[in-house]
Amino acid sequence: MLAVVTVGKPFFELYPLWSSRAHRVRKLELIPFEDFFTSTPWWGSITNLIFNVALFVPFGLLVVMLLEFEPFPRRRTLWIAGGVSLAIETAQYVFRLGFSDIDDLILNVVGAWIGATIVSHRRIRKRTAIILTAAVSMLVLGLLRFS
């Protein structure tokens, strides 16, 4: 799902959130949260924030469950999320598949942290986390399919 939504943006439309043509670029944006002041349309930076965080919440849920018996599972989850996000941003730049943006990296790690924190609370069962992950994944893929 991460690959489809991130590196696949040049091949899918999700009107009015993104246009596939707008993502067939090679652009590197290294100033954190600059888009919040310069983005057009005005809601572009807000949807970017919401989607980048939401996209990595399921990732954080699953990774922290896999690392449950390791020392510091939440910390490791954040490092893994950062590495995966960096790999995605690098692929977007190298293959001209979208904007490589430091905001995406930061927001993806925040999303993974939220997911890892949800699962780390003992009141949340693994089954609930898996169902939540599946539901979010199906929602995102459904939006792509019907756009």
N, CA, C and O atoms as a GROMACS GRO file, in nm:
protein
  588
    1MET      N    1   0.081  -0.118   0.000
    1MET     CA    2   0.000   0.000   0.000
    1MET      C    3   0.087   0.126   0.000
    1MET      O    4   0.056   0.222  -0.070
    2LEU      N    5   0.194   0.125   0.079
    2LEU     CA    6   0.281   0.243   0.082
    2LEU      C    7   0.337   0.276  -0.055
    2LEU      O    8   0.341   0.392  -0.095
    3ALA      N    9   0.379   0.173  -0.128
    3ALA     CA   10   0.436   0.196  -0.261
    3ALA      C   11   0.332   0.253  -0.356
    3ALA      O   12   0.362   0.345  -0.433
    4VAL      N   13   0.212   0.200  -0.353
    4VAL     CA   14   0.106   0.247  -0.443
    4VAL      C   15   0.074   0.393  -0.416
    4VAL      O   16   0.061   0.472  -0.510
    5VAL      N   17   0.063   0.429  -0.291
    5VAL     CA   18   0.021   0.565  -0.257
    5VAL      C   19   0.134   0.666  -0.271
    5VAL      O   20   0.108   0.783  -0.302
    6THR      N   21   0.256   0.626  -0.250
    6THR     CA   22   0.366   0.722  -0.254
    6THR      C   23   0.432   0.730  -0.391
    6THR      O   24   0.432   0.835  -0.454
    7VAL      N   25   0.489   0.621  -0.436
    7VAL     CA   26   0.560   0.623  -0.564
    7VAL      C   27   0.464   0.610  -0.681
    7VAL      O   28   0.501   0.636  -0.795
    8GLY      N   29   0.341   0.570  -0.655
    8GLY     CA   30   0.244   0.553  -0.762
    8GLY      C   31   0.164   0.676  -0.794
    8GLY      O   32   0.078   0.672  -0.883
    9LYS      N   33   0.188   0.788  -0.726
    9LYS     CA   34   0.109   0.909  -0.750
    9LYS      C   35   0.110   0.957  -0.895
    9LYS      O   36   0.009   1.011  -0.940
   10PRO      N   37   0.220   0.941  -0.969
   10PRO     CA   38   0.216   0.984  -1.109
   10PRO      C   39   0.124   0.900  -1.197
   10PRO      O   40   0.098   0.937  -1.311
   11PHE      N   41   0.074   0.790  -1.145
   11PHE     CA   42  -0.006   0.700  -1.227
   11PHE      C   43  -0.153   0.696  -1.184
   11PHE      O   44  -0.233   0.629  -1.250
   12PHE      N   45  -0.189   0.765  -1.077
   12PHE     CA   46  -0.326   0.764  -1.026
   12PHE      C   47  -0.374   0.907  -1.005
   12PHE      O   48  -0.297   0.996  -0.971
   13GLU      N   49  -0.502   0.927  -1.026
   13GLU     CA   50  -0.567   1.054  -0.996
   13GLU      C   51  -0.651   1.036  -0.871
   13GLU      O   52  -0.715   0.933  -0.853
   14LEU      N   53  -0.651   1.134  -0.786
   14LEU     CA   54  -0.742   1.138  -0.672
   14LEU      C   55  -0.795   1.280  -0.665
   14LEU      O   56  -0.757   1.359  -0.579
   15TYR      N   57  -0.882   1.309  -0.759
   15TYR     CA   58  -0.934   1.444  -0.772
   15TYR      C   59  -1.021   1.480  -0.653
   15TYR      O   60  -1.104   1.397  -0.613
   16PRO      N   61  -1.009   1.593  -0.596
   16PRO     CA   62  -0.923   1.706  -0.627
   16PRO      C   63  -0.794   1.708  -0.545
   16PRO      O   64  -0.725   1.809  -0.543
   17LEU      N   65  -0.760   1.596  -0.479
   17LEU     CA   66  -0.644   1.597  -0.390
   17LEU      C   67  -0.512   1.597  -0.464
   17LEU      O   68  -0.419   1.668  -0.424
   18TRP      N   69  -0.501   1.520  -0.572
   18TRP     CA   70  -0.379   1.528  -0.651
   18TRP      C   71  -0.406   1.490  -0.794
   18TRP      O   72  -0.498   1.414  -0.826
   19SER      N   73  -0.323   1.545  -0.880
   19SER     CA   74  -0.327   1.517  -1.023
   19SER      C   75  -0.202   1.438  -1.057
   19SER      O   76  -0.093   1.471  -1.011
   20SER      N   77  -0.219   1.334  -1.137
   20SER     CA   78  -0.103   1.251  -1.171
   20SER      C   79   0.003   1.331  -1.246
   20SER      O   80   0.122   1.308  -1.227
   21ARG      N   81  -0.039   1.425  -1.331
   21ARG     CA   82   0.058   1.505  -1.407
   21ARG      C   83   0.144   1.591  -1.317
   21ARG      O   84   0.262   1.614  -1.346
   22ALA      N   85   0.088   1.639  -1.208
   22ALA     CA   86   0.163   1.726  -1.117
   22ALA      C   87   0.275   1.651  -1.046
   22ALA      O   88   0.367   1.712  -0.994
   23HIS      N   89   0.266   1.517  -1.045
   23HIS     CA   90   0.366   1.438  -0.972
   23HIS      C   91   0.468   1.372  -1.063
   23HIS      O   92   0.546   1.288  -1.018
   24ARG      N   93   0.470   1.408  -1.188
   24ARG     CA   94   0.573   1.355  -1.279
   24ARG      C   95   0.687   1.456  -1.286
   24ARG      O   96   0.720   1.508  -1.393
   25VAL      N   97   0.745   1.481  -1.173
   25VAL     CA   98   0.851   1.580  -1.161
   25VAL      C   99   0.964   1.524  -1.076
   25VAL      O  100   0.949   1.423  -1.007
   26ARG      N  101   1.076   1.591  -1.083
   26ARG     CA  102   1.188   1.562  -0.992
   26ARG      C  103   1.216   1.692  -0.919
   26ARG      O  104   1.276   1.784  -0.974
   27LYS      N  105   1.172   1.698  -0.795
   27LYS     CA  106   1.189   1.820  -0.717
   27LYS      C  107   1.227   1.783  -0.575
   27LYS      O  108   1.165   1.695  -0.514
   28LEU      N  109   1.327   1.850  -0.522
   28LEU     CA  110   1.376   1.826  -0.387
   28LEU      C  111   1.341   1.946  -0.300
   28LEU      O  112   1.382   2.058  -0.330
   29GLU      N  113   1.266   1.923  -0.193
   29GLU     CA  114   1.225   2.031  -0.103
   29GLU      C  115   1.280   2.002   0.036
   29GLU      O  116   1.232   1.910   0.104
   30LEU      N  117   1.378   2.079   0.078
   30LEU     CA  118   1.449   2.051   0.203
   30LEU      C  119   1.419   2.148   0.317
   30LEU      O  120   1.470   2.131   0.428
   31ILE      N  121   1.338   2.249   0.291
   31ILE     CA  122   1.302   2.344   0.397
   31ILE      C  123   1.175   2.293   0.465
   31ILE      O  124   1.070   2.287   0.401
   32PRO      N  125   1.184   2.255   0.593
   32PRO     CA  126   1.067   2.197   0.661
   32PRO      C  127   0.947   2.291   0.664
   32PRO      O  128   0.958   2.408   0.701
   33PHE      N  129   0.833   2.238   0.625
   33PHE     CA  130   0.702   2.303   0.633
   33PHE      C  131   0.694   2.435   0.557
   33PHE      O  132   0.611   2.520   0.590
   34GLU      N  133   0.777   2.452   0.456
   34GLU     CA  134   0.771   2.571   0.372
   34GLU      C  135   0.638   2.578   0.296
   34GLU      O  136   0.585   2.687   0.274
   35ASP      N  137   0.584   2.463   0.258
   35ASP     CA  138   0.458   2.459   0.183
   35ASP      C  139   0.341   2.517   0.261
   35ASP      O  140   0.242   2.559   0.200
   36PHE      N  141   0.349   2.519   0.391
   36PHE     CA  142   0.239   2.574   0.470
   36PHE      C  143   0.221   2.724   0.445
   36PHE      O  144   0.116   2.780   0.474
   37PHE      N  145   0.324   2.787   0.392
   37PHE     CA  146   0.317   2.930   0.366
   37PHE      C  147   0.307   2.963   0.218
   37PHE      O  148   0.270   3.074   0.181
   38THR      N  149   0.341   2.866   0.131
   38THR     CA  150   0.347   2.895  -0.012
   38THR      C  151   0.256   2.806  -0.097
   38THR      O  152   0.252   2.824  -0.218
   39SER      N  153   0.186   2.713  -0.038
   39SER     CA  154   0.110   2.613  -0.113
   39SER      C  155  -0.012   2.673  -0.182
   39SER      O  156  -0.086   2.753  -0.124
   40THR      N  157  -0.030   2.632  -0.307
   40THR     CA  158  -0.154   2.661  -0.378
   40THR      C  159  -0.203   2.530  -0.435
   40THR      O  160  -0.124   2.461  -0.500
   41PRO      N  161  -0.323   2.491  -0.416
   41PRO     CA  162  -0.428   2.563  -0.343
   41PRO      C  163  -0.400   2.566  -0.193
   41PRO      O  164  -0.313   2.494  -0.143
   42TRP      N  165  -0.473   2.649  -0.123
   42TRP     CA  166  -0.448   2.671   0.020
   42TRP      C  167  -0.461   2.544   0.102
   42TRP      O  168  -0.394   2.531   0.205
   43TRP      N  169  -0.545   2.451   0.060
   43TRP     CA  170  -0.567   2.329   0.138
   43TRP      C  171  -0.465   2.220   0.106
   43TRP      O  172  -0.469   2.113   0.167
   44GLY      N  173  -0.376   2.245   0.012
   44GLY     CA  174  -0.278   2.143  -0.028
   44GLY      C  175  -0.188   2.098   0.085
   44GLY      O  176  -0.164   1.978   0.101
   45SER      N  177  -0.139   2.191   0.164
   45SER     CA  178  -0.049   2.154   0.273
   45SER      C  179  -0.123   2.081   0.385
   45SER      O  180  -0.065   1.996   0.453
   46ILE      N  181  -0.250   2.113   0.403
   46ILE     CA  182  -0.329   2.045   0.507
   46ILE      C  183  -0.356   1.901   0.468
   46ILE      O  184  -0.341   1.810   0.550
   47THR      N  185  -0.396   1.878   0.343
   47THR     CA  186  -0.419   1.739   0.298
   47THR      C  187  -0.288   1.661   0.297
   47THR      O  188  -0.287   1.542   0.327
   48ASN      N  189  -0.179   1.727   0.262
   48ASN     CA  190  -0.048   1.661   0.265
   48ASN      C  191  -0.016   1.614   0.407
   48ASN      O  192   0.030   1.502   0.426
   49LEU      N  193  -0.039   1.700   0.504
   49LEU     CA  194  -0.014   1.665   0.644
   49LEU      C  195  -0.100   1.546   0.686
   49LEU      O  196  -0.049   1.449   0.742
   50ILE      N  197  -0.229   1.554   0.661
   50ILE     CA  198  -0.321   1.449   0.704
   50ILE      C  199  -0.288   1.315   0.638
   50ILE      O  200  -0.280   1.213   0.706
   51PHE      N  201  -0.267   1.316   0.507
   51PHE     CA  202  -0.241   1.190   0.437
   51PHE      C  203  -0.106   1.129   0.473
   51PHE      O  204  -0.095   1.007   0.487
   52ASN      N  205  -0.003   1.211   0.489
   52ASN     CA  206   0.128   1.156   0.525
   52ASN      C  207   0.127   1.094   0.664
   52ASN      O  208   0.186   0.988   0.685
   53VAL      N  209   0.060   1.158   0.757
   53VAL     CA  210   0.050   1.101   0.892
   53VAL      C  211  -0.035   0.974   0.887
   53VAL      O  212   0.006   0.870   0.939
   54ALA      N  213  -0.154   0.982   0.826
   54ALA     CA  214  -0.247   0.868   0.822
   54ALA      C  215  -0.187   0.748   0.749
   54ALA      O  216  -0.215   0.634   0.785
   55LEU      N  217  -0.107   0.773   0.649
   55LEU     CA  218  -0.049   0.665   0.570
   55LEU      C  219   0.044   0.578   0.653
   55LEU      O  220   0.052   0.457   0.630
   56PHE      N  221   0.114   0.637   0.748
   56PHE     CA  222   0.212   0.561   0.826
   56PHE      C  223   0.160   0.513   0.962
   56PHE      O  224   0.232   0.443   1.032
   57VAL      N  225   0.039   0.549   1.000
   57VAL     CA  226  -0.018   0.495   1.124
   57VAL      C  227  -0.026   0.343   1.118
   57VAL      O  228   0.018   0.277   1.212
   58PRO      N  229  -0.082   0.283   1.011
   58PRO     CA  230  -0.085   0.136   1.004
   58PRO      C  231   0.055   0.075   1.004
   58PRO      O  232   0.075  -0.033   1.061
   59PHE      N  233   0.149   0.141   0.942
   59PHE     CA  234   0.287   0.093   0.940
   59PHE      C  235   0.341   0.084   1.082
   59PHE      O  236   0.401  -0.016   1.120
   60GLY      N  237   0.320   0.190   1.160
   60GLY     CA  238   0.365   0.190   1.300
   60GLY      C  239   0.296   0.083   1.382
   60GLY      O  240   0.359   0.020   1.467
   61LEU      N  241   0.166   0.062   1.358
   61LEU     CA  242   0.092  -0.043   1.429
   61LEU      C  243   0.156  -0.179   1.405
   61LEU      O  244   0.181  -0.255   1.498
   62LEU      N  245   0.180  -0.210   1.278
   62LEU     CA  246   0.231  -0.343   1.244
   62LEU      C  247   0.375  -0.364   1.287
   62LEU      O  248   0.410  -0.470   1.340
   63VAL      N  249   0.460  -0.265   1.264
   63VAL     CA  250   0.602  -0.282   1.297
   63VAL      C  251   0.622  -0.297   1.447
   63VAL      O  252   0.700  -0.382   1.489
   64VAL      N  253   0.554  -0.219   1.528
   64VAL     CA  254   0.573  -0.231   1.673
   64VAL      C  255   0.522  -0.367   1.722
   64VAL      O  256   0.574  -0.421   1.820
   65MET      N  257   0.420  -0.422   1.656
   65MET     CA  258   0.374  -0.557   1.694
   65MET      C  259   0.479  -0.662   1.657
   65MET      O  260   0.499  -0.757   1.732
   66LEU      N  261   0.545  -0.644   1.543
   66LEU     CA  262   0.650  -0.738   1.504
   66LEU      C  263   0.770  -0.732   1.597
   66LEU      O  264   0.838  -0.832   1.619
   67LEU      N  265   0.796  -0.614   1.652
   67LEU     CA  266   0.912  -0.593   1.739
   67LEU      C  267   0.876  -0.602   1.887
   67LEU      O  268   0.954  -0.560   1.972
   68GLU      N  269   0.762  -0.656   1.917
   68GLU     CA  270   0.709  -0.657   2.053
   68GLU      C  271   0.805  -0.714   2.156
   68GLU      O  272   0.810  -0.666   2.270
   69PHE      N  273   0.882  -0.815   2.120
   69PHE     CA  274   0.971  -0.879   2.217
   69PHE      C  275   1.114  -0.826   2.208
   69PHE      O  276   1.203  -0.876   2.277
   70GLU      N  277   1.137  -0.728   2.125
   70GLU     CA  278   1.268  -0.664   2.114
   70GLU      C  279   1.276  -0.550   2.216
   70GLU      O  280   1.173  -0.497   2.260
   71PRO      N  281   1.398  -0.513   2.255
   71PRO     CA  282   1.409  -0.396   2.343
   71PRO      C  283   1.375  -0.268   2.265
   71PRO      O  284   1.413  -0.254   2.148
   72PHE      N  285   1.306  -0.177   2.327
   72PHE     CA  286   1.271  -0.047   2.270
   72PHE      C  287   1.196  -0.059   2.137
   72PHE      O  288   1.243  -0.005   2.036
   73PRO      N  289   1.084  -0.129   2.133
   73PRO     CA  290   1.015  -0.149   2.005
   73PRO      C  291   0.964  -0.020   1.941
   73PRO      O  292   0.966  -0.007   1.818
   74ARG      N  293   0.919   0.076   2.022
   74ARG     CA  294   0.870   0.202   1.962
   74ARG      C  295   0.984   0.281   1.900
   74ARG      O  296   0.969   0.336   1.791
   75ARG      N  297   1.097   0.287   1.968
   75ARG     CA  298   1.212   0.360   1.914
   75ARG      C  299   1.259   0.297   1.784
   75ARG      O  300   1.289   0.367   1.687
   76ARG      N  301   1.266   0.165   1.781
   76ARG     CA  302   1.308   0.096   1.659
   76ARG      C  303   1.207   0.117   1.546
   76ARG      O  304   1.244   0.131   1.430
   77THR      N  305   1.080   0.120   1.582
   77THR     CA  306   0.976   0.146   1.482
   77THR      C  307   0.997   0.281   1.416
   77THR      O  308   0.981   0.295   1.295
   78LEU      N  309   1.033   0.380   1.495
   78LEU     CA  310   1.057   0.514   1.439
   78LEU      C  311   1.176   0.514   1.346
   78LEU      O  312   1.173   0.579   1.241
   79TRP      N  313   1.282   0.443   1.382
   79TRP     CA  314   1.400   0.434   1.294
   79TRP      C  315   1.365   0.363   1.164
   79TRP      O  316   1.408   0.404   1.057
   80ILE      N  317   1.288   0.256   1.175
   80ILE     CA  318   1.248   0.182   1.054
   80ILE      C  319   1.158   0.269   0.967
   80ILE      O  320   1.175   0.272   0.845
   81ALA      N  321   1.064   0.338   1.027
   81ALA     CA  322   0.974   0.426   0.952
   81ALA      C  323   1.053   0.536   0.882
   81ALA      O  324   1.026   0.569   0.767
   82GLY      N  325   1.151   0.592   0.952
   82GLY     CA  326   1.236   0.694   0.890
   82GLY      C  327   1.314   0.639   0.772
   82GLY      O  328   1.326   0.705   0.669
   83GLY      N  329   1.366   0.518   0.787
   83GLY     CA  330   1.441   0.455   0.677
   83GLY      C  331   1.353   0.424   0.558
   83GLY      O  332   1.393   0.447   0.443
   84VAL      N  333   1.234   0.371   0.583
   84VAL     CA  334   1.141   0.340   0.474
   84VAL      C  335   1.097   0.469   0.404
   84VAL      O  336   1.092   0.475   0.282
   85SER      N  337   1.066   0.570   0.482
   85SER     CA  338   1.025   0.698   0.425
   85SER      C  339   1.138   0.761   0.343
   85SER      O  340   1.113   0.815   0.236
   86LEU      N  341   1.260   0.754   0.394
   86LEU     CA  342   1.375   0.806   0.319
   86LEU      C  343   1.394   0.729   0.188
   86LEU      O  344   1.425   0.789   0.085
   87ALA      N  345   1.375   0.598   0.191
   87ALA     CA  346   1.386   0.517   0.068
   87ALA      C  347   1.278   0.558  -0.033
   87ALA      O  348   1.306   0.567  -0.152
   88ILE      N  349   1.158   0.583   0.015
   88ILE     CA  350   1.049   0.626  -0.074
   88ILE      C  351   1.081   0.762  -0.135
   88ILE      O  352   1.067   0.780  -0.256
   89GLU      N  353   1.124   0.856  -0.053
   89GLU     CA  354   1.156   0.990  -0.103
   89GLU      C  355   1.271   0.985  -0.203
   89GLU      O  356   1.271   1.058  -0.302
   90THR      N  357   1.370   0.900  -0.176
   90THR     CA  358   1.482   0.884  -0.269
   90THR      C  359   1.435   0.826  -0.401
   90THR      O  360   1.476   0.873  -0.507
   91ALA      N  361   1.350   0.724  -0.396
   91ALA     CA  362   1.296   0.664  -0.518
   91ALA      C  363   1.215   0.765  -0.597
   91ALA      O  364   1.223   0.769  -0.720
   92GLN      N  365   1.138   0.847  -0.529
   92GLN     CA  366   1.060   0.950  -0.599
   92GLN      C  367   1.152   1.046  -0.673
   92GLN      O  368   1.121   1.087  -0.785
   93TYR      N  369   1.263   1.082  -0.613
   93TYR     CA  370   1.356   1.174  -0.678
   93TYR      C  371   1.429   1.106  -0.793
   93TYR      O  372   1.435   1.160  -0.904
   94VAL      N  373   1.485   0.989  -0.768
   94VAL     CA  374   1.565   0.920  -0.869
   94VAL      C  375   1.483   0.886  -0.993
   94VAL      O  376   1.529   0.905  -1.106
   95PHE      N  377   1.362   0.837  -0.972
   95PHE     CA  378   1.280   0.792  -1.085
   95PHE      C  379   1.179   0.897  -1.133
   95PHE      O  380   1.091   0.868  -1.214
   96ARG      N  381   1.193   1.020  -1.082
   96ARG     CA  382   1.107   1.131  -1.124
   96ARG      C  383   0.959   1.097  -1.102
   96ARG      O  384   0.877   1.107  -1.193
   97LEU      N  385   0.929   1.057  -0.979
   97LEU     CA  386   0.794   1.013  -0.946
   97LEU      C  387   0.724   1.105  -0.847
   97LEU      O  388   0.622   1.068  -0.789
   98GLY      N  389   0.776   1.222  -0.827
   98GLY     CA  390   0.709   1.314  -0.736
   98GLY      C  391   0.805   1.403  -0.662
   98GLY      O  392   0.925   1.405  -0.690
   99PHE      N  393   0.751   1.474  -0.568
   99PHE     CA  394   0.828   1.568  -0.488
   99PHE      C  395   0.897   1.492  -0.376
   99PHE      O  396   0.833   1.416  -0.303
  100SER      N  397   1.026   1.512  -0.362
  100SER     CA  398   1.099   1.457  -0.248
  100SER      C  399   1.105   1.567  -0.144
  100SER      O  400   1.174   1.667  -0.161
  101ASP      N  401   1.031   1.548  -0.036
  101ASP     CA  402   1.005   1.656   0.057
  101ASP      C  403   1.039   1.614   0.200
  101ASP      O  404   0.999   1.507   0.244
  102ILE      N  405   1.112   1.698   0.270
  102ILE     CA  406   1.148   1.670   0.409
  102ILE      C  407   1.022   1.663   0.496
  102ILE      O  408   1.020   1.591   0.596
  103ASP      N  409   0.918   1.738   0.458
  103ASP     CA  410   0.792   1.732   0.533
  103ASP      C  411   0.736   1.590   0.533
  103ASP      O  412   0.688   1.542   0.636
  104ASP      N  413   0.741   1.524   0.418
  104ASP     CA  414   0.689   1.388   0.408
  104ASP      C  415   0.763   1.295   0.504
  104ASP      O  416   0.701   1.214   0.574
  105LEU      N  417   0.893   1.308   0.508
  105LEU     CA  418   0.974   1.225   0.598
  105LEU      C  419   0.934   1.248   0.744
  105LEU      O  420   0.912   1.152   0.818
  106ILE      N  421   0.923   1.372   0.783
  106ILE     CA  422   0.887   1.406   0.922
  106ILE      C  423   0.746   1.356   0.954
  106ILE      O  424   0.725   1.293   1.058
  107LEU      N  425   0.651   1.383   0.866
  107LEU     CA  426   0.512   1.346   0.892
  107LEU      C  427   0.491   1.196   0.890
  107LEU      O  428   0.407   1.144   0.964
  108ASN      N  429   0.565   1.125   0.806
  108ASN     CA  430   0.556   0.979   0.803
  108ASN      C  431   0.602   0.919   0.936
  108ASN      O  432   0.541   0.826   0.987
  109VAL      N  433   0.710   0.973   0.990
  109VAL     CA  434   0.760   0.924   1.119
  109VAL      C  435   0.660   0.957   1.230
  109VAL      O  436   0.640   0.877   1.321
  110VAL      N  437   0.597   1.073   1.223
  110VAL     CA  438   0.493   1.108   1.321
  110VAL      C  439   0.378   1.008   1.313
  110VAL      O  440   0.327   0.964   1.416
  111GLY      N  441   0.336   0.973   1.191
  111GLY     CA  442   0.229   0.874   1.174
  111GLY      C  443   0.267   0.739   1.231
  111GLY      O  444   0.186   0.675   1.298
  112ALA      N  445   0.390   0.695   1.206
  112ALA     CA  446   0.436   0.567   1.261
  112ALA      C  447   0.441   0.573   1.413
  112ALA      O  448   0.408   0.475   1.480
  113TRP      N  449   0.481   0.687   1.468
  113TRP     CA  450   0.484   0.703   1.614
  113TRP      C  451   0.344   0.692   1.672
  113TRP      O  452   0.324   0.628   1.776
  114ILE      N  453   0.246   0.753   1.606
  114ILE     CA  454   0.107   0.744   1.653
  114ILE      C  455   0.062   0.598   1.652
  114ILE      O  456   0.003   0.550   1.749
  115GLY      N  457   0.088   0.527   1.542
  115GLY     CA  458   0.050   0.386   1.533
  115GLY      C  459   0.119   0.302   1.639
  115GLY      O  460   0.055   0.217   1.702
  116ALA      N  461   0.248   0.324   1.658
  116ALA     CA  462   0.323   0.248   1.758
  116ALA      C  463   0.272   0.277   1.899
  116ALA      O  464   0.266   0.188   1.983
  117THR      N  465   0.237   0.401   1.925
  117THR     CA  466   0.186   0.439   2.056
  117THR      C  467   0.050   0.376   2.084
  117THR      O  468   0.022   0.332   2.195
  118ILE      N  469  -0.035   0.372   1.982
  118ILE     CA  470  -0.167   0.310   1.998
  118ILE      C  471  -0.152   0.164   2.040
  118ILE      O  472  -0.218   0.120   2.134
  119VAL      N  473  -0.066   0.091   1.971
  119VAL     CA  474  -0.049  -0.052   2.000
  119VAL      C  475   0.023  -0.073   2.133
  119VAL      O  476  -0.002  -0.173   2.201
  120SER      N  477   0.110   0.017   2.170
  120SER     CA  478   0.187   0.000   2.293
  120SER      C  479   0.102   0.008   2.419
  120SER      O  480   0.141  -0.043   2.524
  121HIS      N  481  -0.013   0.072   2.410
  121HIS     CA  482  -0.104   0.074   2.525
  121HIS      C  483  -0.165  -0.063   2.539
  121HIS      O  484  -0.214  -0.121   2.442
  122ARG      N  485  -0.163  -0.114   2.656
  122ARG     CA  486  -0.207  -0.251   2.682
  122ARG      C  487  -0.357  -0.272   2.658
  122ARG      O  488  -0.402  -0.385   2.643
  123ARG      N  489  -0.433  -0.164   2.654
  123ARG     CA  490  -0.577  -0.179   2.634
  123ARG      C  491  -0.612  -0.215   2.490
  123ARG      O  492  -0.721  -0.265   2.462
  124ILE      N  493  -0.521  -0.190   2.398
  124ILE     CA  494  -0.545  -0.222   2.257
  124ILE      C  495  -0.496  -0.363   2.231
  124ILE      O  496  -0.379  -0.394   2.256
  125ARG      N  497  -0.581  -0.447   2.182
  125ARG     CA  498  -0.542  -0.584   2.149
  125ARG      C  499  -0.483  -0.588   2.010
  125ARG      O  500  -0.510  -0.503   1.926
  126LYS      N  501  -0.401  -0.689   1.987
  126LYS     CA  502  -0.338  -0.705   1.856
  126LYS      C  503  -0.443  -0.720   1.746
  126LYS      O  504  -0.430  -0.665   1.637
  127ARG      N  505  -0.548  -0.795   1.777
  127ARG     CA  506  -0.652  -0.817   1.677
  127ARG      C  507  -0.715  -0.684   1.635
  127ARG      O  508  -0.740  -0.662   1.516
  128THR      N  509  -0.740  -0.597   1.731
  128THR     CA  510  -0.795  -0.465   1.701
  128THR      C  511  -0.700  -0.385   1.614
  128THR      O  512  -0.743  -0.318   1.520
  129ALA      N  513  -0.571  -0.392   1.644
  129ALA     CA  514  -0.471  -0.319   1.565
  129ALA      C  515  -0.467  -0.372   1.422
  129ALA      O  516  -0.456  -0.293   1.327
  130ILE      N  517  -0.475  -0.503   1.405
  130ILE     CA  518  -0.472  -0.561   1.271
  130ILE      C  519  -0.597  -0.520   1.193
  130ILE      O  520  -0.589  -0.488   1.075
  131ILE      N  521  -0.712  -0.523   1.258
  131ILE     CA  522  -0.836  -0.481   1.192
  131ILE      C  523  -0.829  -0.334   1.154
  131ILE      O  524  -0.872  -0.296   1.044
  132LEU      N  525  -0.776  -0.250   1.243
  132LEU     CA  526  -0.761  -0.108   1.213
  132LEU      C  527  -0.668  -0.087   1.094
  132LEU      O  528  -0.697  -0.005   1.006
  133THR      N  529  -0.558  -0.159   1.091
  133THR     CA  530  -0.463  -0.149   0.980
  133THR      C  531  -0.529  -0.190   0.849
  133THR      O  532  -0.514  -0.121   0.748
  134ALA      N  533  -0.601  -0.300   0.850
  134ALA     CA  534  -0.669  -0.347   0.729
  134ALA      C  535  -0.774  -0.246   0.683
  134ALA      O  536  -0.788  -0.221   0.563
  135ALA      N  537  -0.848  -0.189   0.777
  135ALA     CA  538  -0.953  -0.092   0.741
  135ALA      C  539  -0.894   0.033   0.677
  135ALA      O  540  -0.944   0.080   0.576
  136VAL      N  541  -0.787   0.086   0.736
  136VAL     CA  542  -0.723   0.205   0.680
  136VAL      C  543  -0.665   0.174   0.542
  136VAL      O  544  -0.677   0.254   0.450
  137SER      N  545  -0.602   0.059   0.528
  137SER     CA  546  -0.545   0.019   0.400
  137SER      C  547  -0.653   0.006   0.293
  137SER      O  548  -0.635   0.054   0.181
  138MET      N  549  -0.764  -0.057   0.327
  138MET     CA  550  -0.872  -0.073   0.229
  138MET      C  551  -0.932   0.062   0.192
  138MET      O  552  -0.969   0.084   0.077
  139LEU      N  553  -0.944   0.151   0.289
  139LEU     CA  554  -0.997   0.284   0.262
  139LEU      C  555  -0.909   0.359   0.163
  139LEU      O  556  -0.958   0.417   0.066
  140VAL      N  557  -0.778   0.358   0.187
  140VAL     CA  558  -0.686   0.429   0.099
  140VAL      C  559  -0.687   0.368  -0.041
  140VAL      O  560  -0.695   0.440  -0.140
  141LEU      N  561  -0.679   0.236  -0.049
  141LEU     CA  562  -0.681   0.171  -0.180
  141LEU      C  563  -0.815   0.191  -0.249
  141LEU      O  564  -0.820   0.204  -0.372
  142GLY      N  565  -0.924   0.193  -0.174
  142GLY     CA  566  -1.055   0.220  -0.232
  142GLY      C  567  -1.064   0.359  -0.290
  142GLY      O  568  -1.121   0.378  -0.397
  143LEU      N  569  -1.008   0.456  -0.221
  143LEU     CA  570  -1.006   0.592  -0.274
  143LEU      C  571  -0.929   0.599  -0.404
  143LEU      O  572  -0.971   0.668  -0.497
  144LEU      N  573  -0.819   0.527  -0.412
  144LEU     CA  574  -0.740   0.525  -0.536
  144LEU      C  575  -0.817   0.456  -0.648
  144LEU      O  576  -0.814   0.501  -0.762
  145ARG      N  577  -0.883   0.349  -0.616
  145ARG     CA  578  -0.954   0.270  -0.717
  145ARG      C  579  -1.070   0.347  -0.778
  145ARG      O  580  -1.092   0.339  -0.899
  146PHE      N  581  -1.142   0.421  -0.698
  146PHE     CA  582  -1.262   0.488  -0.746
  146PHE      C  583  -1.240   0.634  -0.780
  146PHE      O  584  -1.336   0.708  -0.800
  147SER      N  585  -1.116   0.675  -0.788
  147SER     CA  586  -1.090   0.815  -0.824
  147SER      C  587  -1.082   0.831  -0.973
  147SER      O  588  -1.061   0.942  -1.022
   0.00000   0.00000   0.00000
